[in-house]
Amino acid sequence: MNEPTVEINGLGRRFGRLRALDDVSFSLDDGITGLLGPNGAGKTTMLRCLATVETPDTGRLRILRRDPGRVSERTEIRRRLGYLPQEPGFYPNFTAYDFLDYLAVLKELVDDGQRRREVRRVLDAVDLGDRAMTKIRKLSGGMRRRLALAQALLADPQLLILDEPTTGLDPGQRLRFRDLVSRLGEDRTVLLSTHQTEDVAALCERVIVMDRGRVLFDGPPRGLAETARGSVWLAEQRPAGGGVTWRNADGRYRTIGDPPAGAELADPTIEDGYLLLVGDAALADVA
Amino acid sequence: MSWHVDAPLLRRYLAGDTDLAAALSIEAHVSGCGACRALLPDDPAWLEDSWSGVADRVIVAQRGPMERLLVRVGVGTPSARLLAATPSLRRSWWAAVVAALAFTVAAAHAAAGDDRGLLLFLALAPLLPVAGVAVAYGPLADPVHELTVGAPMSGLRLLLIRAAAVLCTTVGLALLALPLLPALSWTAAGWLLPALALTTVSLVLGSWLSPVRASAAVTAVWLGLVALVAVPGADALMLFRAGAQAWFAALLGAAGALLLARRGSFDVGGGR
C-alpha cells in the first residue's frame, strides 16, 4: 500500500499555555483538501508544521514520505513543497520578477536560464506576466496576493500548502484562482485553509474542520452539509430564541439549531454544517 | 497601405539580413497588417527564444546598482540576488556606518594623546558587523523571512552568505578609516579579531534567540568589558593588545565550532 503524501498522527503544539494543536491526526493524498475553522482554531500552526517552518511538540509527522525532523529529509521535502503563508511579506522596492527570482534562487534554481523560464511561467500562471517589471509597492493588494501564490508554484511542487489564499481577491480573481488550483489539484496534493465555505464547495473534494486545535470534522463537503440536516430552519418571523439566525435574500429567516415556531425544515449547506459544528467561535469571527 | 512585405524581403528579414531601418519599417507594417503578419512563421520555440532575449536584456537593465556591481566583480547572479535582498546592505546602512566611524575618528583626534580617544573607535568597530548581521536575517529584520525559512536553501547557508557580505563591507569601511586615526600603530588594528569573534558569537546565540536579541546581548557584554578598561588608571587598550587577541582567537574558534553544531536550528521557527 502506498504511503500518503502527508501523514499526521497525534500532532500537538503549545505556545505557552495556549494549546494550538491538540492530538491532530489525518492524512492527505492527491487532490484538494480544505481546512476550515475560525480564527485561533490552529489552522495556521497546522499549515506551518506541514510547511516545515514550525516544529510540533508531540506526535508523528511524515511529509512526502519523509521525516521533517531530520535536516536532510526536511531539505528534500522543501524542494518539493510550495507554501503560501497567511502574511508572506515582500520587499517593496523589488519588482515582481526580482521577488520571484530571489525566491527561485532559494528554491535552488541556480541556472539563470532555467530560473528565468520558471519565473515567467509562474507569473503567467497567476496573470501577472504584464506586471513583471512593476515594483511591488505599486501592485494592488490582490496582485500581491497573486504574486505570493506565484512563488508557491515555483519548481512545480508536489505538495501545495496555501494559507488563506483567496483573501483580498476580487470575484473575478477568485474565479481564476479556483480554476488554477483545481488544475493543480489534478496531479498533486493541495491543502488550503480558508474562511470561505464557497471556496470549499467550489474546489475541495474533502474538508477538515478545526476548532481550538482539534479536528471536528473530516470528510467530503457534502458530508459536512449533512451534519446539519434536520437542524436548519426557515421562518417568516425572526425567532425569539438564541442560535444562529440570519435573514435570507428572500426575506425569510434561516436558523440553525432548535426549530422556531412555525418554521419549516430547509436543505442544509456546507456553511450550515460548519456553523453548527463551530457555533460561537464562528459568530465571534463575524463580530 | 502603400506597400506589403514581399517574399524576398521577408526572407531577408527573417534571416536578419535587413538593415535596422528596413527591419523597423517591416515591424511597424506587420503590426498593423494582418495579411503580412500571416506570412510570418508560426514557430513557438523561435518566439520563446526571442522573448527570452528581450526579457533578459530588460532584466539586466533593471538590476539595482549594488547587484550590478556584485556581478561585475565576479559574484554569481544567484548570490548577487540573495545579497541584494539583505536589509543591512542598503545605502542607508552604509551611510550610518560611515557616520559612526567618522564620529569616532573625530573623537580620537579631539582626545589626542589620551588612549581613551582611540578606545571609542576600537570599541565601536567590532560592533558594526554585529549590528549589521542582526538586521541581515531573521523574522524581525527580514519581511520575507517566513518564505525564506521554508525554502531548501535557507538557514545557516543564507545567514553565512549575508553575514560574510556584511562583515566584508563594514570591516572594509573600518579599515579605510584606520589611516585617519591620529596615531597609527598595530594596536589600532586590534579590533579586527574581536569583530570576527563577536560576530560569530552573535550568530551562535541567534540559534537560540532572535538575531536582534543575540546582537543586543553581545553588544551589552562587550560594552561592559570596554567600560571596565576605560576607568582612569587602567590600560584603556588592554582588550586590543597581543595577550587579549589570543583570547579572542580562542573565542572565535569555539564559537565557530558551536555554530556548526547548531546549524540545524537556523531553518525552522520562522516566527510570526
Interface residues (C-beta under 8 A of the other chain):
Chain A: T44 R48 A51 T52 V53 E54 T55 V71 R74 T75 E76 R78 R79 L81 Y83 P85 E87 P88 G89 F90 Y91 F94 T95 Y97 D98 D101 Y102 L103 V105 L106 K107 E108 V110 D112 G113 R115 R116 R117 R120 A132 M133 Q151
Chain B: S52 A55 D56 V58 I59 Q62 G76 T77 P78 R81 L82 A84 A85 D142 P143 V144 H145 E146 L147 T148 V149 G150 A151 P152 M153 S154 L158 R263 G264 D267 V268 G269 G270 R272
